[in-house]
Amino acid sequence: MSSHREAPEISKDPVADSTDVYAFVSPDQPDTVTLIANYIPLQGPAGGPNFYSFGDDVLYEIHIDNDGNGQDNITYAFHFQTKLRDPNTFLYNVGPILSLDSPNWNSRQFYNVTRIQHGKSTMIGENLPCPPCNIGPLSTPHYANLANEAVHEIADGIKVFAGQRAEGFYVDLGSIFDLANLRPFEELHAQYGMHVFSKPAAGVNATAQLNVHSIAMQIPTSELLRPGKHGESDAAAVIGVWTTASRQQVTLWDDWRGENISSGPFRQVSRLGNPLVNEVLIPLGSKDLWNSLPPADDKRFASYVAHPELAGLLPALYPGVFPHLEALVKAGTDRADLEAILLTGIPSGIVKGFQNYTGPVQADMLRLNTAIKPSKNPNALGVIGGDLAGFPNGRRVFDDVVTIELRAIAGVTVPLVDPAYKPDAAAGAVTDGLTAKSVAGGYLSHFPYLGVPHSGFSTPS
Amino acid sequence: MSAQSHPEPTAGPSRRSMLRGAGAAGAVGIAAAVGVGAASGGAAAATRPAAGNRAAASAEHSADAAGGPLVVYLRDAASGEFDVFAGTSRATIVDPDLAARLTHAVR
């Protein structure tokens, strides 16, 4: 979850597995937008001696649609290359790494950034060093400073960072994947007659001690928008964002060289826009296909959004708790609220003072109205919590997307499109029991916003 | 490891050894350091069109097609349709005779 190991094929290919996408107006640089694409899920910080790195054979991209057709108008492409100083040692580093050009650092990674727009590719960052992974007090003694060195200012006024970060997405994976158990309500679960739980329990953050690899960009907003008026109510102020990873079509184990070789055109193997869409809404038999397609093709998956499987499971697993939702599901009513939130954006007139509508094309993109200023008092529940600067108006690193989407699926957002519908009392309370405070290391108040990665030495402690 | 970073192979298998070494009937894959012209059929560009910006990205990487390894995949033995991969390019070649000889060789 949000998109960690969400589909059969990509779960076998972690370096190409996109886990989360974030898009928000930068709170400390409000004339810019920050875009973050995370990859390589569920990293144990002590995972050496070959610590985690991006795939040199993977094409990573962040896409921006600024005219609402579900196709990208601007793409930022990232190509990585690993360089070994000394192939005759098994060590990642042979002494403390005190700078990005440290002679003690053996296995380093560099990357190029290309901007693609109007059919033209322009290299805007070349041979940029990634930081090392956070190993421990002897190898990476001043990690935060070291990572700061890996924030690069490149062409077009853009900042970029690519490297390890602490996982900022919080979720109780252990309970949710145990037949949709939610610990704060587990005594209400049907429990298949086993009577395992008799009282509520606190949520457990399954990602609390894990790391991830982030590609983060901070881009002047004007670089991303199409021409037009850019006020809060203007369509031209809204962008759609998603990330993809692609691999060359052929991979062959070359036993002459003792390594894999790749050949052929790049083909998309992973995609992510809104959190949890492929994870929770798309059925197993269609997940790999979904990952291979652009958002513009999402009409073919719209029925899974309009009739989410989880909406039918909640009343069955929590008997008597969701009677209104149960009636809604039995009536076969299309969930126009979810279609708007996830596939088209929310038009004006639905939520007072807010819109992130991109038009009628159904496409899973993270939609950000760039004219809405960052909140001075953010609410991690975003728009349903009265904070228009949070999910589903883009997504900030601390937004509680699990609770937001659970509540939306449970029916809390149905009145946006059907004022006569009264959500179940439980719909507004359902949660996996976690908040942003469940992220022990917290977040940064500046780019790249996700926290310093957990070190292998101290995690688990 | 990216395709661009591969050193050129110092020697490639002969056509005869390719035929001997091909691994499976039906769909057959061959990796070789030979030119596309070694197969006699007509070549066409990759059949799956790339959209928008992706087209530009693909074009960006196609320049190294002549350098690295070349992989031939017999996608449909009945029609003799081959996919030929080189660099970041793919061409489609139809050569029923070659397909028949390959499938015969691996029986």
Chai-1 contact restraints between the chains, C-beta under 6 A:
chainA,res_idxA,chainB,res_idxB,connection_type,confidence,min_distance_angstrom,max_distance_angstrom,comment,restraint_id
A,D56,B,M1,contact,1.0,0.0,6.0,A-B,restraint_1
A,D56,B,S2,contact,1.0,0.0,6.0,A-B,restraint_2
A,D57,B,M1,contact,1.0,0.0,6.0,A-B,restraint_3
A,D57,B,S2,contact,1.0,0.0,6.0,A-B,restraint_4
A,Q71,B,G52,contact,1.0,0.0,6.0,A-B,restraint_5
A,D72,B,G52,contact,1.0,0.0,6.0,A-B,restraint_6
A,D72,B,N53,contact,1.0,0.0,6.0,A-B,restraint_7
A,T75,B,N53,contact,1.0,0.0,6.0,A-B,restraint_8
A,A77,B,A57,contact,1.0,0.0,6.0,A-B,restraint_9
A,I116,B,N53,contact,1.0,0.0,6.0,A-B,restraint_10
A,I116,B,A56,contact,1.0,0.0,6.0,A-B,restraint_11
A,I116,B,A57,contact,1.0,0.0,6.0,A-B,restraint_12
A,G119,B,A56,contact,1.0,0.0,6.0,A-B,restraint_13
A,S121,B,A56,contact,1.0,0.0,6.0,A-B,restraint_14
A,S121,B,E60,contact,1.0,0.0,6.0,A-B,restraint_15
A,V250,B,V71,contact,1.0,0.0,6.0,A-B,restraint_16
A,V250,B,F85,contact,1.0,0.0,6.0,A-B,restraint_17
A,L252,B,A31,contact,1.0,0.0,6.0,A-B,restraint_18
A,I261,B,P69,contact,1.0,0.0,6.0,A-B,restraint_19
A,S262,B,A3,contact,1.0,0.0,6.0,A-B,restraint_20
A,S263,B,P69,contact,1.0,0.0,6.0,A-B,restraint_21
A,S263,B,V71,contact,1.0,0.0,6.0,A-B,restraint_22
A,S263,B,F85,contact,1.0,0.0,6.0,A-B,restraint_23
A,G264,B,F85,contact,1.0,0.0,6.0,A-B,restraint_24
A,G264,B,R90,contact,1.0,0.0,6.0,A-B,restraint_25
A,P265,B,A46,contact,1.0,0.0,6.0,A-B,restraint_26
A,P265,B,S58,contact,1.0,0.0,6.0,A-B,restraint_27
A,P265,B,T88,contact,1.0,0.0,6.0,A-B,restraint_28
A,P265,B,R90,contact,1.0,0.0,6.0,A-B,restraint_29
